[in-house]
Amino acid sequence: MTSTGAKPFPASGLLHPAVLLAVVLLVLNDHVFKARWPSWWTGKLSDVAGLAMFPLLLQALWEQAFQRRVREFYPSFPVLVGAVVLTGLCFGATKLSSDAGDAWRWALGALQWPFYALRAGLAGARIPAVRPTMHTVDVTDLLTLPSLCIPLWLGWRRARVAREEGARIPAHEQSSPPP
């Protein structure tokens, strides 16, 4: 058990209120705020929210893929650190290089395509082609990189609390390995 009352499980880091808030903020900002109040701030808000949640999404994907078979699950802080570094490097590349920015635009467009295709299919309309999203190469977006401290702190806390709580389980309550 953790201090929140629930034992962590693979991908449970995504359920932290700060992560959920970041996802809601990212969606609202990209689909409402930028259209109504386009500004320098709405651009940076998406970056902060995305950087706050994306490394935890990568960690959750890793946990789902590789931790299901493990008898005793503990969140991996080293995996999160790798996800933070990867996120920071890729984010930086898309903000400095138009080629990296174009790759990001097409990749995100491809990820969004199934939702556009489903909507068109349900409406009886023609299925659209994959189209790239909008993206601006802007070096000032690098000012939002300190937002990567949020997932680092959340992940470190999750891993530490899980280890501490796991160490407090009395020996007779732990299941022993089969002979």
C-alpha positions in Angstrom: 0.0 0.0 0.0 1.1 3.5 -0.7 0.3 6.6 1.3 -2.6 7.1 -1.2 -4.1 3.9 0.0 -3.6 1.8 -3.1 -0.8 -0.4 -4.1 0.8 0.8 -7.3 0.2 -1.3 -10.4 1.6 -1.0 -14.0 0.6 2.4 -15.4 -0.9 3.7 -12.2 1.4 6.7 -12.4 -1.0 8.1 -15.0 -3.7 8.3 -12.4 -2.0 11.0 -10.3 -4.2 14.1 -10.2 -1.4 16.3 -11.5 -1.1 14.0 -14.6 -4.8 14.0 -15.2 -4.9 17.8 -14.8 -2.1 18.1 -17.4 -4.0 15.9 -19.9 -7.2 17.9 -19.4 -5.2 21.2 -19.7 -3.4 20.0 -22.8 -6.7 19.0 -24.6 -8.5 22.1 -23.5 -5.7 24.4 -24.5 -5.1 22.8 -27.9 -8.8 22.6 -28.8 -10.4 25.6 -27.0 -7.9 28.1 -25.5 -5.6 28.5 -28.6 -8.6 29.1 -30.8 -10.2 31.7 -28.5 -7.2 33.3 -27.1 -4.2 32.7 -29.3 -1.0 34.0 -27.7 2.5 33.2 -26.6 1.0 31.9 -23.3 -1.3 29.3 -24.9 1.6 28.0 -26.9 3.7 27.5 -23.8 0.8 26.1 -21.8 0.6 23.1 -24.2 4.3 22.5 -23.9 4.2 22.6 -20.1 1.3 20.2 -19.9 2.7 17.9 -22.5 6.1 17.7 -20.8 4.5 17.2 -17.4 2.6 14.1 -18.6 4.4 12.5 -21.6 7.3 10.9 -19.7 4.8 9.2 -17.4 2.9 8.0 -20.4 6.1 6.4 -21.8 6.8 4.8 -18.4 3.3 3.5 -18.3 3.7 1.9 -21.7 6.9 0.3 -20.6 5.3 -1.0 -17.4 2.3 -2.4 -19.3 4.7 -4.1 -21.8 7.3 -5.5 -19.5 6.0 -5.6 -15.9 2.9 -7.8 -16.3 4.8 -11.0 -15.7 6.6 -9.7 -12.6 5.3 -11.2 -9.3 6.1 -8.1 -7.2 5.7 -4.9 -9.1 7.6 -1.8 -8.2 7.6 1.4 -10.4 11.0 1.9 -12.1 12.5 5.3 -11.5 15.4 4.6 -13.9 12.8 3.9 -16.7 11.2 7.2 -15.9 14.5 9.0 -16.0 15.1 7.5 -19.5 11.6 8.6 -20.6 12.3 12.1 -19.3 15.6 12.3 -21.2 14.1 10.9 -24.4 11.1 13.4 -24.1 13.5 16.3 -23.5 15.7 15.4 -26.5 12.8 14.8 -28.9 11.0 18.0 -27.7 14.2 20.0 -28.1 14.8 18.6 -31.6 11.3 19.5 -32.7 11.8 23.0 -31.5 15.1 23.5 -33.2 14.9 21.6 -36.4 12.2 21.9 -39.1 12.9 18.3 -40.2 12.3 17.0 -36.7 9.2 19.3 -36.5 7.9 17.8 -39.8 8.4 14.3 -38.5 6.5 15.2 -35.4 3.6 16.8 -37.4 3.2 13.6 -39.5 3.5 11.2 -36.5 0.9 13.1 -34.5 -1.3 13.3 -37.5 -1.1 9.6 -38.0 -2.0 9.0 -34.3 -5.0 11.3 -34.6 -6.2 9.8 -37.9 -8.1 6.8 -36.5 -10.4 9.2 -34.5 -11.0 11.4 -37.6 -11.7 8.2 -39.7 -14.1 6.9 -37.0 -16.0 10.2 -36.9 -16.2 10.3 -40.7 -17.3 6.6 -40.9 -20.1 7.1 -38.2 -21.3 10.2 -40.1 -21.4 8.4 -43.4 -18.7 10.7 -44.8 -15.6 9.8 -46.8 -12.7 8.6 -44.7 -10.1 11.4 -44.7 -6.4 11.0 -45.5 -3.8 11.2 -42.8 -2.8 14.9 -42.5 0.0 16.5 -40.5 -0.9 18.6 -37.5 0.2 22.2 -37.0 3.6 22.7 -35.5 5.8 25.7 -35.0 9.6 25.5 -34.7 10.2 27.9 -31.8 13.4 28.0 -29.8 11.6 29.9 -27.0 9.6 26.8 -26.3 12.8 25.4 -24.7 12.0 27.6 -21.8 9.4 25.0 -20.8 11.9 22.2 -20.4 12.0 22.6 -16.6 8.4 21.2 -16.7 10.2 17.8 -16.9 10.9 18.2 -13.2 7.2 17.4 -12.6 7.2 13.8 -13.9 10.6 13.3 -12.3 9.3 14.3 -8.9 6.0 12.3 -9.2 7.8 9.2 -10.4 10.5 9.4 -7.8 7.8 9.8 -5.1 5.8 6.9 -6.5 8.9 4.6 -6.7 10.1 5.6 -3.2 6.7 5.2 -1.5 6.1 1.9 -3.2 9.5 0.5 -2.0 9.1 1.8 1.5 5.6 0.4 1.8 6.7 -2.9 0.3 9.5 -3.2 2.8 7.0 -2.8 5.6 5.0 -5.9 4.7 5.6 -8.5 7.5 7.5 -11.6 6.3 4.6 -14.0 7.1 2.3 -12.0 4.7 4.6 -12.2 1.8 4.1 -15.1 -0.5 7.1 -17.4 -0.7 8.4 -18.6 -4.0 7.3 -22.1 -5.0 9.8 -24.8 -4.2 
